[in-house]
Amino acid sequence: MATSQEELEQPQPPQGHVRIVYLGPLSPHWEVQGVFGDRGVIDEFRQRALARLQLLPPHDPQFRRNRERVARDAEREALILDWDLGTEED
């Protein structure tokens, strides 16, 4: 019955695709756009992501930590995650 462990380690196909866009220095700073996937999964992810990012601009030190948390959340939900910070470096 080693197949159950192997199944857990195999990558799952993505459940959806989400783009997080920085809107600028005025609040709200962020918009979470669902590109494709189950609307319920994306809406729940949107709520969690906005709770972490809502008042943080990208230059805030807390943003880096919360960005990593949002990325781990997307990974757990098998979502493709893109960031649009409005800069060329990202």
Biopython code that builds the backbone (N, CA, C, O; Angstrom):
import numpy as np
from Bio.PDB.StructureBuilder import StructureBuilder

atoms = [
    (1, "MET", "N", (0.811, -1.197, 0.000)),
    (1, "MET", "CA", (0.000, 0.000, 0.000)),
    (1, "MET", "C", (0.857, 1.264, 0.000)),
    (1, "MET", "O", (0.449, 2.279, 0.565)),
    (2, "ALA", "N", (2.016, 1.222, -0.612)),
    (2, "ALA", "CA", (2.883, 2.388, -0.718)),
    (2, "ALA", "C", (2.340, 3.397, -1.722)),
    (2, "ALA", "O", (2.828, 4.525, -1.793)),
    (3, "THR", "N", (1.346, 3.006, -2.489)),
    (3, "THR", "CA", (0.814, 3.921, -3.500)),
    (3, "THR", "C", (0.179, 5.161, -2.883)),
    (3, "THR", "O", (0.206, 6.229, -3.495)),
    (4, "SER", "N", (-0.386, 5.046, -1.697)),
    (4, "SER", "CA", (-1.004, 6.229, -1.098)),
    (4, "SER", "C", (0.033, 7.307, -0.798)),
    (4, "SER", "O", (-0.245, 8.492, -0.988)),
    (5, "GLN", "N", (1.221, 6.921, -0.333)),
    (5, "GLN", "CA", (2.297, 7.891, -0.087)),
    (5, "GLN", "C", (2.785, 8.487, -1.401)),
    (5, "GLN", "O", (3.051, 9.686, -1.487)),
    (6, "GLU", "N", (2.901, 7.639, -2.427)),
    (6, "GLU", "CA", (3.349, 8.124, -3.732)),
    (6, "GLU", "C", (2.329, 9.074, -4.337)),
    (6, "GLU", "O", (2.703, 10.058, -4.975)),
    (7, "GLU", "N", (1.051, 8.792, -4.146)),
    (7, "GLU", "CA", (0.013, 9.671, -4.677)),
    (7, "GLU", "C", (0.054, 11.041, -4.018)),
    (7, "GLU", "O", (-0.197, 12.055, -4.671)),
    (8, "LEU", "N", (0.370, 11.077, -2.726)),
    (8, "LEU", "CA", (0.442, 12.350, -2.020)),
    (8, "LEU", "C", (1.597, 13.201, -2.519)),
    (8, "LEU", "O", (1.508, 14.428, -2.503)),
    (9, "GLU", "N", (2.666, 12.580, -2.955)),
    (9, "GLU", "CA", (3.855, 13.315, -3.384)),
    (9, "GLU", "C", (3.777, 13.772, -4.834)),
    (9, "GLU", "O", (4.524, 14.664, -5.235)),
    (10, "GLN", "N", (2.890, 13.182, -5.626)),
    (10, "GLN", "CA", (2.769, 13.566, -7.021)),
    (10, "GLN", "C", (2.105, 14.933, -7.126)),
    (10, "GLN", "O", (1.146, 15.215, -6.408)),
    (11, "PRO", "N", (2.612, 15.787, -8.021)),
    (11, "PRO", "CA", (1.995, 17.110, -8.168)),
    (11, "PRO", "C", (0.580, 16.990, -8.727)),
    (11, "PRO", "O", (0.309, 16.187, -9.620)),
    (12, "GLN", "N", (-0.299, 17.801, -8.185)),
    (12, "GLN", "CA", (-1.686, 17.828, -8.639)),
    (12, "GLN", "C", (-1.813, 18.826, -9.774)),
    (12, "GLN", "O", (-1.075, 19.810, -9.823)),
    (13, "PRO", "N", (-2.743, 18.583, -10.688)),
    (13, "PRO", "CA", (-2.984, 19.595, -11.708)),
    (13, "PRO", "C", (-3.557, 20.851, -11.044)),
    (13, "PRO", "O", (-4.263, 20.743, -10.041)),
    (14, "PRO", "N", (-3.270, 22.019, -11.575)),
    (14, "PRO", "CA", (-3.756, 23.252, -10.937)),
    (14, "PRO", "C", (-5.279, 23.309, -10.922)),
    (14, "PRO", "O", (-5.945, 22.925, -11.883)),
    (15, "GLN", "N", (-5.809, 23.799, -9.807)),
    (15, "GLN", "CA", (-7.255, 23.989, -9.679)),
    (15, "GLN", "C", (-7.694, 25.326, -10.239)),
    (15, "GLN", "O", (-8.877, 25.541, -10.500)),
    (16, "GLY", "N", (-6.745, 26.221, -10.422)),
    (16, "GLY", "CA", (-7.091, 27.538, -10.933)),
    (16, "GLY", "C", (-5.854, 28.397, -11.087)),
    (16, "GLY", "O", (-4.734, 27.968, -10.806)),
    (17, "HIS", "N", (-6.079, 29.615, -11.537)),
    (17, "HIS", "CA", (-5.003, 30.583, -11.774)),
    (17, "HIS", "C", (-5.469, 31.919, -11.207)),
    (17, "HIS", "O", (-6.568, 32.387, -11.505)),
    (18, "VAL", "N", (-4.614, 32.522, -10.387)),
    (18, "VAL", "CA", (-4.957, 33.776, -9.722)),
    (18, "VAL", "C", (-3.846, 34.792, -9.993)),
    (18, "VAL", "O", (-2.661, 34.458, -9.973)),
    (19, "ARG", "N", (-4.251, 36.029, -10.244)),
    (19, "ARG", "CA", (-3.297, 37.135, -10.425)),
    (19, "ARG", "C", (-3.571, 38.171, -9.337)),
    (19, "ARG", "O", (-4.707, 38.606, -9.149)),
    (20, "ILE", "N", (-2.512, 38.558, -8.623)),
    (20, "ILE", "CA", (-2.631, 39.582, -7.587)),
    (20, "ILE", "C", (-1.980, 40.850, -8.134)),
    (20, "ILE", "O", (-0.802, 40.850, -8.492)),
    (21, "VAL", "N", (-2.758, 41.930, -8.195)),
    (21, "VAL", "CA", (-2.324, 43.173, -8.832)),
    (21, "VAL", "C", (-2.235, 44.277, -7.786)),
    (21, "VAL", "O", (-3.162, 44.488, -7.004)),
    (22, "TYR", "N", (-1.092, 44.984, -7.785)),
    (22, "TYR", "CA", (-0.915, 46.164, -6.938)),
    (22, "TYR", "C", (-1.585, 47.340, -7.624)),
    (22, "TYR", "O", (-1.253, 47.666, -8.764)),
    (23, "LEU", "N", (-2.532, 47.983, -6.938)),
    (23, "LEU", "CA", (-3.316, 49.069, -7.528)),
    (23, "LEU", "C", (-2.706, 50.450, -7.326)),
    (23, "LEU", "O", (-3.090, 51.400, -8.008)),
    (24, "GLY", "N", (-1.763, 50.573, -6.398)),
    (24, "GLY", "CA", (-1.137, 51.866, -6.166)),
    (24, "GLY", "C", (-1.118, 52.231, -4.698)),
    (24, "GLY", "O", (-1.537, 51.447, -3.846)),
    (25, "PRO", "N", (-0.627, 53.430, -4.404)),
    (25, "PRO", "CA", (-0.414, 53.812, -3.008)),
    (25, "PRO", "C", (-1.691, 54.104, -2.217)),
    (25, "PRO", "O", (-1.653, 54.119, -0.986)),
    (26, "LEU", "N", (-2.803, 54.332, -2.884)),
    (26, "LEU", "CA", (-4.044, 54.596, -2.153)),
    (26, "LEU", "C", (-4.761, 53.283, -1.855)),
    (26, "LEU", "O", (-4.759, 52.358, -2.668)),
    (27, "SER", "N", (-5.370, 53.220, -0.683)),
    (27, "SER", "CA", (-6.064, 52.004, -0.274)),
    (27, "SER", "C", (-7.370, 51.879, -1.060)),
    (27, "SER", "O", (-8.018, 52.907, -1.258)),
    (28, "PRO", "N", (-7.804, 50.728, -1.514)),
    (28, "PRO", "CA", (-7.156, 49.437, -1.320)),
    (28, "PRO", "C", (-5.964, 49.278, -2.253)),
    (28, "PRO", "O", (-5.985, 49.726, -3.399)),
    (29, "HIS", "N", (-4.942, 48.642, -1.744)),
    (29, "HIS", "CA", (-3.702, 48.488, -2.505)),
    (29, "HIS", "C", (-3.749, 47.323, -3.490)),
    (29, "HIS", "O", (-3.012, 47.321, -4.476)),
    (30, "TRP", "N", (-4.600, 46.340, -3.239)),
    (30, "TRP", "CA", (-4.519, 45.076, -3.963)),
    (30, "TRP", "C", (-5.852, 44.654, -4.560)),
    (30, "TRP", "O", (-6.923, 44.960, -4.036)),
    (31, "GLU", "N", (-5.746, 43.934, -5.682)),
    (31, "GLU", "CA", (-6.898, 43.281, -6.296)),
    (31, "GLU", "C", (-6.483, 41.855, -6.627)),
    (31, "GLU", "O", (-5.407, 41.627, -7.180)),
    (32, "VAL", "N", (-7.332, 40.905, -6.291)),
    (32, "VAL", "CA", (-7.073, 39.498, -6.582)),
    (32, "VAL", "C", (-8.024, 39.089, -7.696)),
    (32, "VAL", "O", (-9.243, 39.096, -7.519)),
    (33, "GLN", "N", (-7.454, 38.729, -8.856)),
    (33, "GLN", "CA", (-8.251, 38.400, -10.031)),
    (33, "GLN", "C", (-8.159, 36.902, -10.302)),
    (33, "GLN", "O", (-7.062, 36.345, -10.358)),
    (34, "GLY", "N", (-9.282, 36.264, -10.465)),
    (34, "GLY", "CA", (-9.303, 34.861, -10.862)),
    (34, "GLY", "C", (-9.237, 34.758, -12.369)),
    (34, "GLY", "O", (-10.087, 35.316, -13.064)),
    (35, "VAL", "N", (-8.242, 34.054, -12.891)),
    (35, "VAL", "CA", (-8.098, 33.882, -14.336)),
    (35, "VAL", "C", (-8.934, 32.693, -14.795)),
    (35, "VAL", "O", (-9.710, 32.805, -15.744)),
    (36, "PHE", "N", (-8.776, 31.543, -14.114)),
    (36, "PHE", "CA", (-9.627, 30.394, -14.370)),
    (36, "PHE", "C", (-9.654, 29.522, -13.124)),
    (36, "PHE", "O", (-8.800, 29.633, -12.245)),
    (37, "GLY", "N", (-10.648, 28.658, -13.073)),
    (37, "GLY", "CA", (-10.754, 27.726, -11.961)),
    (37, "GLY", "C", (-12.082, 27.844, -11.248)),
    (37, "GLY", "O", (-12.938, 28.650, -11.612)),
    (38, "ASP", "N", (-12.235, 27.018, -10.222)),
    (38, "ASP", "CA", (-13.459, 26.975, -9.426)),
    (38, "ASP", "C", (-13.641, 28.299, -8.691)),
    (38, "ASP", "O", (-12.774, 28.723, -7.927)),
    (39, "ARG", "N", (-14.758, 28.932, -8.927)),
    (39, "ARG", "CA", (-15.026, 30.251, -8.345)),
    (39, "ARG", "C", (-15.014, 30.211, -6.820)),
    (39, "ARG", "O", (-14.533, 31.154, -6.191)),
    (40, "GLY", "N", (-15.529, 29.148, -6.212)),
    (40, "GLY", "CA", (-15.548, 29.034, -4.751)),
    (40, "GLY", "C", (-14.148, 28.983, -4.162)),
    (40, "GLY", "O", (-13.863, 29.648, -3.166)),
    (41, "VAL", "N", (-13.275, 28.191, -4.778)),
    (41, "VAL", "CA", (-11.892, 28.086, -4.303)),
    (41, "VAL", "C", (-11.191, 29.432, -4.439)),
    (41, "VAL", "O", (-10.482, 29.860, -3.528)),
    (42, "ILE", "N", (-11.385, 30.093, -5.564)),
    (42, "ILE", "CA", (-10.732, 31.379, -5.808)),
    (42, "ILE", "C", (-11.271, 32.454, -4.865)),
    (42, "ILE", "O", (-10.499, 33.273, -4.366)),
    (43, "ASP", "N", (-12.568, 32.466, -4.615)),
    (43, "ASP", "CA", (-13.144, 33.462, -3.702)),
    (43, "ASP", "C", (-12.621, 33.284, -2.278)),
    (43, "ASP", "O", (-12.315, 34.266, -1.601)),
    (44, "GLU", "N", (-12.517, 32.039, -1.824)),
    (44, "GLU", "CA", (-11.976, 31.797, -0.487)),
    (44, "GLU", "C", (-10.502, 32.208, -0.408)),
    (44, "GLU", "O", (-10.070, 32.792, 0.586)),
    (45, "PHE", "N", (-9.735, 31.901, -1.459)),
    (45, "PHE", "CA", (-8.338, 32.311, -1.499)),
    (45, "PHE", "C", (-8.239, 33.838, -1.510)),
    (45, "PHE", "O", (-7.389, 34.408, -0.826)),
    (46, "ARG", "N", (-9.103, 34.502, -2.282)),
    (46, "ARG", "CA", (-9.110, 35.970, -2.362)),
    (46, "ARG", "C", (-9.300, 36.590, -0.971)),
    (46, "ARG", "O", (-8.608, 37.542, -0.610)),
    (47, "GLN", "N", (-10.233, 36.046, -0.204)),
    (47, "GLN", "CA", (-10.485, 36.575, 1.140)),
    (47, "GLN", "C", (-9.247, 36.440, 2.026)),
    (47, "GLN", "O", (-8.880, 37.379, 2.732)),
    (48, "ARG", "N", (-8.609, 35.279, 1.988)),
    (48, "ARG", "CA", (-7.419, 35.073, 2.823)),
    (48, "ARG", "C", (-6.257, 35.958, 2.372)),
    (48, "ARG", "O", (-5.547, 36.531, 3.200)),
    (49, "ALA", "N", (-6.068, 36.066, 1.054)),
    (49, "ALA", "CA", (-4.959, 36.870, 0.529)),
    (49, "ALA", "C", (-5.159, 38.348, 0.861)),
    (49, "ALA", "O", (-4.219, 39.019, 1.287)),
    (50, "LEU", "N", (-6.364, 38.854, 0.672)),
    (50, "LEU", "CA", (-6.614, 40.264, 0.966)),
    (50, "LEU", "C", (-6.489, 40.556, 2.454)),
    (50, "LEU", "O", (-6.082, 41.654, 2.833)),
    (51, "ALA", "N", (-6.829, 39.603, 3.295)),
    (51, "ALA", "CA", (-6.660, 39.799, 4.734)),
    (51, "ALA", "C", (-5.182, 39.986, 5.081)),
    (51, "ALA", "O", (-4.855, 40.723, 6.011)),
    (52, "ARG", "N", (-4.303, 39.334, 4.354)),
    (52, "ARG", "CA", (-2.860, 39.463, 4.614)),
    (52, "ARG", "C", (-2.249, 40.701, 3.960)),
    (52, "ARG", "O", (-1.261, 41.238, 4.460)),
    (53, "LEU", "N", (-2.826, 41.159, 2.850)),
    (53, "LEU", "CA", (-2.180, 42.204, 2.054)),
    (53, "LEU", "C", (-2.860, 43.562, 2.091)),
    (53, "LEU", "O", (-2.256, 44.555, 1.684)),
    (54, "GLN", "N", (-4.083, 43.637, 2.561)),
    (54, "GLN", "CA", (-4.940, 44.807, 2.362)),
    (54, "GLN", "C", (-4.259, 46.155, 2.636)),
    (54, "GLN", "O", (-4.349, 47.055, 1.801)),
    (55, "LEU", "N", (-3.599, 46.316, 3.748)),
    (55, "LEU", "CA", (-3.035, 47.623, 4.106)),
    (55, "LEU", "C", (-1.528, 47.715, 3.870)),
    (55, "LEU", "O", (-0.890, 48.662, 4.329)),
    (56, "LEU", "N", (-0.951, 46.738, 3.160)),
    (56, "LEU", "CA", (0.503, 46.717, 2.971)),
    (56, "LEU", "C", (0.893, 47.094, 1.550)),
    (56, "LEU", "O", (0.491, 46.411, 0.607)),
    (57, "PRO", "N", (1.662, 48.156, 1.371)),
    (57, "PRO", "CA", (2.246, 48.422, 0.058)),
    (57, "PRO", "C", (3.453, 47.507, -0.148)),
    (57, "PRO", "O", (3.984, 46.981, 0.830)),
    (58, "PRO", "N", (3.900, 47.300, -1.383)),
    (58, "PRO", "CA", (4.994, 46.357, -1.645)),
    (58, "PRO", "C", (6.327, 46.725, -0.992)),
    (58, "PRO", "O", (7.174, 45.851, -0.807)),
    (59, "HIS", "N", (6.532, 47.987, -0.641)),
    (59, "HIS", "CA", (7.810, 48.370, -0.040)),
    (59, "HIS", "C", (7.823, 48.179, 1.480)),
    (59, "HIS", "O", (8.858, 48.386, 2.114)),
    (60, "ASP", "N", (6.704, 47.793, 2.066)),
    (60, "ASP", "CA", (6.618, 47.561, 3.511)),
    (60, "ASP", "C", (7.333, 46.251, 3.857)),
    (60, "ASP", "O", (7.136, 45.253, 3.163)),
    (61, "PRO", "N", (8.162, 46.226, 4.920)),
    (61, "PRO", "CA", (8.874, 44.989, 5.290)),
    (61, "PRO", "C", (7.933, 43.816, 5.590)),
    (61, "PRO", "O", (8.289, 42.665, 5.339)),
    (62, "GLN", "N", (6.760, 44.087, 6.114)),
    (62, "GLN", "CA", (5.808, 43.009, 6.411)),
    (62, "GLN", "C", (5.277, 42.371, 5.125)),
    (62, "GLN", "O", (4.845, 41.218, 5.138)),
    (63, "PHE", "N", (5.308, 43.111, 4.026)),
    (63, "PHE", "CA", (4.794, 42.585, 2.763)),
    (63, "PHE", "C", (5.533, 41.325, 2.339)),
    (63, "PHE", "O", (4.905, 40.363, 1.896)),
    (64, "ARG", "N", (6.850, 41.314, 2.465)),
    (64, "ARG", "CA", (7.638, 40.152, 2.032)),
    (64, "ARG", "C", (7.198, 38.885, 2.779)),
    (64, "ARG", "O", (7.030, 37.831, 2.167)),
    (65, "ARG", "N", (7.015, 38.990, 4.095)),
    (65, "ARG", "CA", (6.590, 37.822, 4.878)),
    (65, "ARG", "C", (5.179, 37.383, 4.473)),
    (65, "ARG", "O", (4.914, 36.192, 4.307)),
    (66, "ASN", "N", (4.293, 38.344, 4.319)),
    (66, "ASN", "CA", (2.922, 37.992, 3.956)),
    (66, "ASN", "C", (2.823, 37.474, 2.525)),
    (66, "ASN", "O", (1.976, 36.633, 2.226)),
    (67, "ARG", "N", (3.685, 37.970, 1.644)),
    (67, "ARG", "CA", (3.702, 37.460, 0.275)),
    (67, "ARG", "C", (4.079, 35.987, 0.264)),
    (67, "ARG", "O", (3.494, 35.203, -0.485)),
    (68, "GLU", "N", (5.044, 35.603, 1.081)),
    (68, "GLU", "CA", (5.429, 34.197, 1.170)),
    (68, "GLU", "C", (4.282, 33.352, 1.720)),
    (68, "GLU", "O", (4.067, 32.229, 1.264)),
    (69, "ARG", "N", (3.553, 33.878, 2.684)),
    (69, "ARG", "CA", (2.400, 33.146, 3.242)),
    (69, "ARG", "C", (1.302, 32.975, 2.202)),
    (69, "ARG", "O", (0.692, 31.909, 2.112)),
    (70, "VAL", "N", (1.046, 34.010, 1.420)),
    (70, "VAL", "CA", (0.043, 33.924, 0.360)),
    (70, "VAL", "C", (0.483, 32.892, -0.682)),
    (70, "VAL", "O", (-0.339, 32.119, -1.175)),
    (71, "ALA", "N", (1.769, 32.878, -1.014)),
    (71, "ALA", "CA", (2.286, 31.915, -1.992)),
    (71, "ALA", "C", (2.136, 30.482, -1.483)),
    (71, "ALA", "O", (1.772, 29.591, -2.250)),
    (72, "ARG", "N", (2.413, 30.252, -0.203)),
    (72, "ARG", "CA", (2.245, 28.900, 0.366)),
    (72, "ARG", "C", (0.773, 28.499, 0.360)),
    (72, "ARG", "O", (0.448, 27.339, 0.105)),
    (73, "ASP", "N", (-0.115, 29.445, 0.637)),
    (73, "ASP", "CA", (-1.550, 29.170, 0.606)),
    (73, "ASP", "C", (-1.979, 28.769, -0.807)),
    (73, "ASP", "O", (-2.746, 27.822, -0.977)),
    (74, "ALA", "N", (-1.488, 29.484, -1.812)),
    (74, "ALA", "CA", (-1.821, 29.155, -3.198)),
    (74, "ALA", "C", (-1.286, 27.770, -3.556)),
    (74, "ALA", "O", (-1.948, 27.007, -4.259)),
    (75, "GLU", "N", (-0.108, 27.454, -3.080)),
    (75, "GLU", "CA", (0.476, 26.139, -3.347)),
    (75, "GLU", "C", (-0.380, 25.027, -2.727)),
    (75, "GLU", "O", (-0.627, 24.003, -3.364)),
    (76, "ARG", "N", (-0.828, 25.234, -1.490)),
    (76, "ARG", "CA", (-1.690, 24.243, -0.828)),
    (76, "ARG", "C", (-2.998, 24.037, -1.595)),
    (76, "ARG", "O", (-3.510, 22.920, -1.672)),
    (77, "GLU", "N", (-3.532, 25.114, -2.156)),
    (77, "GLU", "CA", (-4.797, 25.041, -2.895)),
    (77, "GLU", "C", (-4.589, 24.633, -4.352)),
    (77, "GLU", "O", (-5.558, 24.553, -5.107)),
    (78, "ALA", "N", (-3.346, 24.374, -4.763)),
    (78, "ALA", "CA", (-2.998, 24.010, -6.142)),
    (78, "ALA", "C", (-3.432, 25.100, -7.120)),
    (78, "ALA", "O", (-4.013, 24.814, -8.167)),
    (79, "LEU", "N", (-3.140, 26.358, -6.762)),
    (79, "LEU", "CA", (-3.438, 27.495, -7.625)),
    (79, "LEU", "C", (-2.152, 28.036, -8.228)),
    (79, "LEU", "O", (-1.125, 28.122, -7.554)),
    (80, "ILE", "N", (-2.216, 28.396, -9.491)),
    (80, "ILE", "CA", (-1.113, 29.111, -10.129)),
    (80, "ILE", "C", (-1.229, 30.560, -9.672)),
    (80, "ILE", "O", (-2.311, 31.144, -9.728)),
    (81, "LEU", "N", (-0.127, 31.139, -9.221)),
    (81, "LEU", "CA", (-0.156, 32.490, -8.654)),
    (81, "LEU", "C", (0.797, 33.401, -9.412)),
    (81, "LEU", "O", (1.982, 33.097, -9.549)),
    (82, "ASP", "N", (0.273, 34.516, -9.902)),
    (82, "ASP", "CA", (1.078, 35.553, -10.556)),
    (82, "ASP", "C", (0.937, 36.842, -9.763)),
    (82, "ASP", "O", (-0.133, 37.155, -9.240)),
    (83, "TRP", "N", (2.039, 37.588, -9.684)),
    (83, "TRP", "CA", (2.039, 38.888, -9.016)),
    (83, "TRP", "C", (2.302, 39.973, -10.047)),
    (83, "TRP", "O", (3.204, 39.839, -10.874)),
    (84, "ASP", "N", (1.526, 41.040, -10.005)),
    (84, "ASP", "CA", (1.760, 42.222, -10.835)),
    (84, "ASP", "C", (1.952, 43.394, -9.882)),
    (84, "ASP", "O", (0.986, 43.993, -9.408)),
    (85, "LEU", "N", (3.217, 43.709, -9.611)),
    (85, "LEU", "CA", (3.534, 44.793, -8.689)),
    (85, "LEU", "C", (3.730, 46.120, -9.405)),
    (85, "LEU", "O", (4.019, 47.137, -8.774)),
    (86, "GLY", "N", (3.574, 46.108, -10.713)),
    (86, "GLY", "CA", (3.722, 47.341, -11.477)),
    (86, "GLY", "C", (5.166, 47.728, -11.709)),
    (86, "GLY", "O", (5.443, 48.860, -12.108)),
    (87, "THR", "N", (6.098, 46.810, -11.468)),
    (87, "THR", "CA", (7.512, 47.070, -11.715)),
    (87, "THR", "C", (8.048, 46.006, -12.655)),
    (87, "THR", "O", (7.477, 44.921, -12.761)),
    (88, "GLU", "N", (9.128, 46.309, -13.328)),
    (88, "GLU", "CA", (9.735, 45.384, -14.277)),
    (88, "GLU", "C", (10.455, 44.224, -13.590)),
    (88, "GLU", "O", (10.562, 43.142, -14.166)),
    (89, "GLU", "N", (10.950, 44.432, -12.368)),
    (89, "GLU", "CA", (11.738, 43.403, -11.694)),
    (89, "GLU", "C", (10.915, 42.196, -11.323)),
    (89, "GLU", "O", (11.474, 41.111, -11.156)),
    (90, "ASP", "N", (9.602, 42.337, -11.185)),
    (90, "ASP", "CA", (8.762, 41.195, -10.833)),
    (90, "ASP", "C", (8.136, 40.652, -12.079)),
    (90, "ASP", "O", (7.382, 39.681, -12.018)),
]
sb = StructureBuilder()
sb.init_structure("model")
sb.init_model(0)
sb.init_chain("A")
sb.init_seg("    ")
for serial, (resi, resn, name, xyz) in enumerate(atoms, 1):
    if name == "N":
        sb.init_residue(resn, " ", resi, " ")
    sb.init_atom(name, np.array(xyz, "f"), 0.0, 1.0, " ", f" {name:<3s}", serial, name[0])
structure = sb.get_structure()
